[in-house]
Structures are given as structure tokens and as C-alpha cells.
Amino acid sequence: MTLTLLSDEYEQLWQARQEHNIKVCPQQLGCGYIRTLDLRGIELSIFNYQVHEDLNVIFDFLPGDSWLEFGFQLLGNRSGKRAGQNFVTWGTTLESEIWASETLASEQILKVDLGLEPYRHQLKNFVTGDLNRFPKELQQLLEGDPLICYEEISTVTPAMRLAAEQILYCPYTGTTEQIYLESKCLELIALKIEQLAETELSSTSDRILLKSDDIDRIYHARKIIVDNLDNPPSLSELAKQVELNECTLKRGFRQVFHTTVFGYLHQIRMEQAYQLLVAGDANVTEAAKAVGYASTTSFSAAFRKKYGKNPCAYRRSHTEQGNVQ
């Protein structure tokens, strides 16, 4: 069952349990909190909650409403973004629009959001050198066109995850906390902007013309990978299943998802293992087996390479943090 609320109803429920800069999740919706901090030119929002049932919130945007937002989804699925994805989006509505935000039940939402509106002019401070390195939509925004609407979704890199987790588990208070959090927000913005430049470079140098049918087949290939993490098909078998030649599958997959087929498989395996460990749903051996690793040693090495910690230590540190909170 899905609960549907208008944005005003949803906000009122959260504000009823607001304590300073922390909104506590209403008991009828779930548990957890949203913390918002106003830094210099950046609105930092930390989402850490879980809803009891699937939730749809309907937002009504009026003409002239503007936004500029960076988001880093570490756990859970929310508003079409899944765990391990980051995004940047900006734009201005020209006419009234209705937009639905969906949050899935029984999944912890752990997310860091950075809002720069109405400080979008500050984005220029993060972009140096040749503007041609970046997507044309970013160039147009920096050149002063406020009506360009844009959204780009990519993978959270290990460096991004580390900075986001340092925000989530900030060890400081008071003025020191403000300075520390601001520095980490700037680091995340810089990492995302550089990722935009790298994506633009790879997409222009290795771009092929894909038919709509080819794109559908590439999305089907991704689904096959996700559904078979413990026993994925080989590249040649995958190409046969989606009826593409290997070359088109490899180049098209990179063009659509900004990574290789194997890279995507590895990414999804690590993200699923991360969720199992952080949620406490599996030990290291069980997590390794769930994502297709026969050897716990190989799994631990791959996990350590991606996240910078052994999986057992990582699970222990997050469990302890959860107990403190």
C-alpha cells in the first residue's frame, strides 16, 4: 500500500516535531530525522530516516521557482535515486508543475543534499579553466541563463562517499563544526563538478549513435546484471541475451551508464554488500556470498579497495554510530 500526501501536509507533519535544526520523522510515517544547516552560501540537509509504508509526496511548483541542488544517496531509494548514486540538478519553472517524490518502505534513507539556490552565482567559484570541459548546460548556467533545466545522475565515488560520511559523522560542535562541514560540502561540490567534466570528455570521445531500441536493450542488460549478481552471465552471453553485438553493448553501456559492464557489476555488488553490512542484515561471509563472491578474502579485498576499510571494521563502526544516535 502507498500513502500519498500533498507537500503541505507532509511538511506540517515533520515541522510538528522540529527541534532546532532537526526535524524528527512523524511516528505515523516512520522513524529517523532530517537535519538542515545553513552554511555560508550552502544549505546542507542530512536525511536519515525510514518510512513504514511506501510514501508518495506531491509537490506543486509555481512559475519562477528555482533550484540548484547536489545530492549524494548512500542508502535507500528516494525520488528515483538509488543507493550509490549522486546527482546535480538546476532549473527554473516556467509554468505550474506537479512533481511526485517516492520513498520506498523498509529501506533506510541515508542522503546528503547541498542546496545553492539562491546562491547559484557561487558555482562560478568552483569552475576554473576551460568551460568547454563541462556540459553545455553548465556553461549556459554559468553564463547567466537561469532558465536552463538540467539533471545528471552518476555513481558516488569512494572520495565522495568518504566526504559524505565525514559530514554524517562529524566529530566537532559549535563553530568548529560549521567550518568543518562547510569544507566537506565544498569538497563534494568540487568532486561532482570534476566528475561532470570527466563524463563529458568520455562521452564525446567515445560516443556512438544509439537507436532507441539499442538503449532499451542496454537497459535490459543492466536488469539482467542486477538480477544475477551471484551468477552473472559473461559479456558474450549477455550480448546474446539482449540481442546486441559485443562492441555495441560495451560502448553503448559506457555511454548510457558512464561505466563498463564489469565496472557496473562490481559497483552494484559492492553497494548491495555495503547495505547488508550497514543495516546489520548479514555478516561478512553472508554478504560476500549474497553478491557472488565465493572467497571472503577476495570480497574483503574488493570492499577495502572501494570503501577504504575492511568490511568487518566498516560494519562495526557504523553499528556503533547507530547505537550512539
C-alpha positions as CSV (number, residue, x, y, z in Angstrom):
1,M,0.0,0.0,0.0
2,T,1.2,3.5,-0.8
3,L,0.5,6.6,1.3
4,T,0.1,9.8,-0.8
5,L,0.4,13.2,0.8
6,L,0.4,16.8,-0.5
7,S,3.6,18.6,0.2
8,D,2.0,21.0,2.7
9,E,0.6,18.0,4.7
10,Y,3.9,16.3,4.6
11,E,5.8,19.4,5.8
12,Q,3.4,20.1,8.6
13,L,3.8,16.6,9.9
14,W,7.6,17.0,10.0
15,Q,7.5,20.5,11.4
16,A,5.3,19.4,14.3
17,R,8.3,17.5,15.7
18,Q,11.0,20.0,14.9
19,E,13.8,20.6,17.4
20,H,16.1,23.4,16.5
21,N,17.6,22.4,13.1
22,I,16.4,18.8,13.3
23,K,13.0,17.6,12.1
24,V,12.1,14.2,13.7
25,C,10.2,11.9,11.5
26,P,6.5,11.7,12.5
27,Q,5.6,8.4,14.2
28,Q,2.8,7.8,11.8
29,L,5.2,7.9,8.9
30,G,8.3,6.2,10.3
31,C,11.4,6.9,12.3
32,G,14.6,9.0,11.9
33,Y,15.3,12.6,11.2
34,I,16.2,15.3,8.7
35,R,18.8,17.8,9.8
36,T,19.3,21.1,8.0
37,L,22.1,23.6,8.5
38,D,22.6,27.0,6.8
39,L,26.3,27.3,6.0
40,R,27.8,30.2,4.0
41,G,26.0,30.0,0.7
42,I,25.1,26.3,1.1
43,E,22.1,24.7,2.7
44,L,23.2,21.3,4.0
45,S,20.4,18.7,4.6
46,I,21.1,15.3,6.1
47,F,18.4,12.7,5.6
48,N,18.4,9.7,7.9
49,Y,15.0,8.0,8.2
50,Q,12.8,5.1,7.3
51,V,9.1,5.1,6.5
52,H,6.6,2.4,7.5
53,E,5.0,2.1,4.0
54,D,5.7,3.4,0.5
55,L,5.2,7.1,0.5
56,N,4.4,9.5,-2.3
57,V,4.6,13.2,-1.7
58,I,3.1,15.6,-4.3
59,F,4.9,18.9,-4.8
60,D,3.4,21.9,-6.6
61,F,6.0,24.2,-8.2
62,L,4.9,27.7,-9.2
63,P,6.2,29.7,-12.1
64,G,9.6,31.3,-11.2
65,D,10.6,28.7,-8.6
66,S,14.3,27.9,-8.9
67,W,16.6,25.3,-7.6
68,L,20.2,24.2,-7.7
69,E,21.0,21.0,-5.8
70,F,23.7,18.4,-5.3
71,G,22.6,15.1,-3.8
72,F,24.5,12.0,-2.6
73,Q,22.4,8.9,-1.9
74,L,24.3,6.5,0.3
75,L,21.4,4.2,1.3
76,G,17.8,3.5,0.2
77,N,15.7,4.6,-2.8
78,R,14.1,8.0,-2.9
79,S,12.8,10.2,-5.7
80,G,14.1,7.8,-8.4
81,K,17.6,7.9,-7.0
82,R,19.0,4.7,-5.6
83,A,21.8,3.9,-3.2
84,G,25.2,4.7,-4.5
85,Q,24.1,7.4,-6.9
86,N,24.8,11.1,-6.8
87,F,23.1,13.9,-8.9
88,V,23.1,17.5,-9.7
89,T,20.1,19.4,-10.9
90,W,19.1,23.0,-11.6
91,G,16.4,25.0,-13.3
92,T,13.5,27.4,-13.1
93,T,9.9,26.5,-13.7
94,L,8.2,28.5,-16.4
95,E,4.7,27.3,-15.5
96,S,3.0,25.5,-12.7
97,E,4.2,21.9,-12.4
98,I,3.3,18.9,-10.2
99,W,6.1,16.5,-9.2
100,A,5.9,13.3,-7.1
101,S,8.6,12.2,-4.7
102,E,8.5,8.5,-3.9
103,T,10.2,6.9,-0.9
104,L,10.1,3.1,-0.6
105,A,9.2,1.4,2.7
106,S,11.5,-0.6,4.9
107,E,14.6,1.0,3.4
108,Q,16.8,3.3,5.4
109,I,17.3,6.6,3.6
110,L,20.8,8.0,4.2
111,K,21.4,11.0,2.0
112,V,23.4,14.3,1.9
113,D,21.9,17.2,0.0
114,L,23.5,20.5,-0.8
115,G,21.3,23.4,-2.0
116,L,23.0,26.5,-3.5
117,E,19.8,28.4,-4.5
118,P,19.7,31.5,-4.2
119,Y,23.5,31.4,-4.3
120,R,23.9,29.9,-7.7
121,H,26.3,32.6,-8.7
122,Q,28.8,31.0,-6.3
123,L,29.0,28.0,-8.6
124,K,31.4,30.0,-10.7
125,N,33.9,29.8,-7.9
126,F,34.2,26.1,-8.3
127,V,34.7,26.1,-12.1
128,T,38.1,27.1,-13.3
129,G,39.9,26.8,-16.6
130,D,38.3,26.0,-19.9
131,L,34.5,25.9,-19.8
132,N,34.5,23.6,-22.8
133,R,35.4,20.8,-20.4
134,F,31.9,20.8,-19.0
135,P,28.4,20.0,-20.3
136,K,26.9,22.8,-22.4
137,E,24.1,23.2,-19.8
138,L,26.6,24.0,-17.1
139,Q,28.3,26.5,-19.4
140,Q,24.9,28.2,-20.1
141,L,24.1,28.4,-16.4
142,L,27.5,30.0,-15.6
143,E,27.0,32.4,-18.5
144,G,23.8,33.7,-16.8
145,D,20.9,31.8,-18.4
146,P,18.6,30.9,-15.4
147,L,16.1,29.0,-17.5
148,I,18.2,26.0,-18.4
149,C,16.9,22.9,-16.7
150,Y,19.4,20.1,-16.2
151,E,19.8,16.8,-14.2
152,E,22.7,14.4,-14.3
153,I,23.0,11.2,-12.3
154,S,26.2,9.3,-11.7
155,T,27.9,7.0,-9.3
156,V,29.1,8.0,-5.8
157,T,32.9,7.7,-6.0
158,P,34.9,6.5,-3.0
159,A,36.1,10.1,-2.4
160,M,32.6,11.4,-2.5
161,R,31.4,8.7,0.0
162,L,34.3,9.5,2.3
163,A,33.4,13.2,2.3
164,A,29.7,12.5,2.8
165,E,30.4,10.1,5.7
166,Q,32.6,12.7,7.3
167,I,29.6,15.1,7.2
168,L,27.3,12.4,8.6
169,Y,29.7,11.6,11.5
170,C,31.2,15.0,12.1
171,P,33.2,14.8,15.4
172,Y,33.0,18.6,16.2
173,T,30.5,21.0,17.6
174,G,29.9,24.7,17.5
175,T,32.0,27.0,15.3
176,T,34.4,24.2,14.5
177,E,31.6,22.0,13.2
178,Q,30.4,24.8,10.9
179,I,33.8,25.3,9.4
180,Y,34.4,21.5,9.1
181,L,31.0,20.9,7.4
182,E,31.4,23.8,5.1
183,S,34.8,22.5,3.9
184,K,33.3,19.0,3.3
185,C,30.4,20.4,1.3
186,L,32.8,22.4,-0.9
187,E,34.8,19.2,-1.4
188,L,31.7,17.3,-2.5
189,I,30.7,20.0,-4.9
190,A,34.3,20.1,-6.4
191,L,34.3,16.3,-6.8
192,K,30.9,16.4,-8.5
193,I,31.9,19.2,-10.9
194,E,35.1,17.3,-11.8
195,Q,33.0,14.2,-12.4
196,L,30.9,16.2,-14.8
197,A,34.0,17.2,-16.8
198,E,35.3,13.7,-16.9
199,T,31.9,12.3,-18.0
200,E,31.7,15.0,-20.8
201,L,35.2,14.1,-22.0
202,S,34.5,10.3,-22.2
203,S,31.0,10.8,-23.7
204,T,32.3,13.0,-26.6
205,S,35.4,10.9,-27.3
206,D,33.7,7.5,-27.4
207,R,30.1,8.4,-28.3
208,I,28.2,6.3,-30.8
209,L,24.8,6.8,-32.3
210,L,22.3,4.6,-30.4
211,K,18.9,3.8,-31.6
212,S,16.0,3.8,-29.1
213,D,15.8,0.1,-29.5
214,D,19.5,-0.3,-28.7
215,I,19.0,1.8,-25.5
216,D,16.1,-0.4,-24.4
217,R,18.4,-3.4,-24.9
218,I,21.1,-1.8,-22.8
219,Y,18.7,-1.1,-20.0
220,H,17.6,-4.8,-20.3
221,A,21.3,-5.8,-20.0
222,R,21.5,-3.8,-16.8
223,K,18.5,-5.5,-15.3
224,I,20.0,-8.9,-16.1
225,I,23.1,-7.9,-14.3
226,V,21.2,-6.7,-11.2
227,D,19.0,-9.8,-11.1
228,N,22.0,-12.2,-11.3
229,L,24.7,-10.7,-9.0
230,D,25.6,-14.1,-7.6
231,N,26.0,-15.7,-11.0
232,P,26.2,-13.1,-13.8
233,P,26.4,-14.0,-17.5
234,S,29.6,-13.5,-19.4
235,L,29.8,-10.5,-21.7
236,S,29.2,-12.7,-24.8
237,E,26.2,-14.4,-23.1
238,L,24.8,-11.0,-22.0
239,A,25.1,-9.7,-25.6
240,K,23.3,-12.7,-26.9
241,Q,20.5,-12.4,-24.3
242,V,19.8,-8.7,-25.3
243,E,20.5,-9.3,-29.0
244,L,23.3,-6.8,-29.4
245,N,26.8,-7.4,-30.7
246,E,29.5,-7.2,-28.0
247,C,31.0,-4.0,-29.4
248,T,27.7,-2.1,-29.3
249,L,26.9,-3.5,-25.9
250,K,30.3,-2.4,-24.4
251,R,30.4,1.1,-25.9
252,G,26.7,1.7,-25.5
253,F,26.7,0.6,-21.9
254,R,29.5,3.0,-21.1
255,Q,27.7,5.8,-22.9
256,V,24.4,5.3,-21.1
257,F,25.7,4.4,-17.6
258,H,29.2,6.0,-17.6
259,T,31.0,2.8,-16.7
260,T,31.8,-0.6,-18.2
261,V,29.6,-3.7,-17.9
262,F,32.1,-5.2,-15.5
263,G,32.5,-1.9,-13.6
264,Y,28.7,-1.7,-13.2
265,L,28.5,-5.3,-11.9
266,H,31.3,-4.6,-9.4
267,Q,29.7,-1.3,-8.3
268,I,26.3,-2.9,-7.7
269,R,27.8,-5.9,-5.9
270,M,29.7,-3.6,-3.5
271,E,26.7,-1.3,-2.9
272,Q,24.5,-4.2,-2.1
273,A,27.1,-5.7,0.3
274,Y,27.5,-2.2,1.9
275,Q,23.8,-2.0,2.6
276,L,23.7,-5.5,4.0
277,L,26.6,-4.8,6.3
278,V,25.5,-1.3,7.5
279,A,21.9,-2.5,8.1
280,G,23.2,-5.4,10.1
281,D,21.4,-7.9,7.9
282,A,24.5,-10.0,7.2
283,N,28.0,-10.8,8.4
284,V,31.0,-10.6,6.1
285,T,30.7,-14.2,4.9
286,E,27.0,-13.9,4.2
287,A,27.4,-10.5,2.4
288,A,30.1,-11.9,0.2
289,K,28.0,-14.9,-0.8
290,A,24.9,-12.8,-1.4
291,V,26.8,-10.7,-4.1
292,G,28.5,-13.6,-5.8
293,Y,31.9,-13.9,-4.1
294,A,33.0,-17.5,-3.3
295,S,36.1,-16.2,-1.4
296,T,35.6,-14.0,1.6
297,T,39.3,-12.9,1.2
298,S,38.6,-11.7,-2.4
299,F,35.4,-9.9,-1.3
300,S,37.2,-8.2,1.6
301,A,40.0,-7.0,-0.7
302,A,37.5,-5.6,-3.3
303,F,35.4,-4.0,-0.5
304,R,38.6,-2.4,1.1
305,K,39.7,-1.1,-2.3
306,K,36.3,0.6,-2.9
307,Y,35.5,1.9,0.6
308,G,38.9,2.2,2.3
309,K,38.0,-0.2,5.2
310,N,37.7,-3.9,5.8
311,P,34.0,-4.9,5.7
312,C,34.1,-6.2,9.3
313,A,35.5,-2.9,10.6
314,Y,33.1,-0.9,8.5
315,R,30.1,-2.8,9.8
316,R,31.3,-2.4,13.4
317,S,31.9,1.3,13.1
318,H,28.5,2.0,11.6
319,T,26.8,-0.2,14.1
320,E,28.5,1.7,16.9
321,Q,27.5,5.1,15.3
322,G,23.9,3.9,15.0
323,N,23.9,3.0,18.7
324,V,25.2,6.4,19.7
325,Q,22.5,8.1,17.7
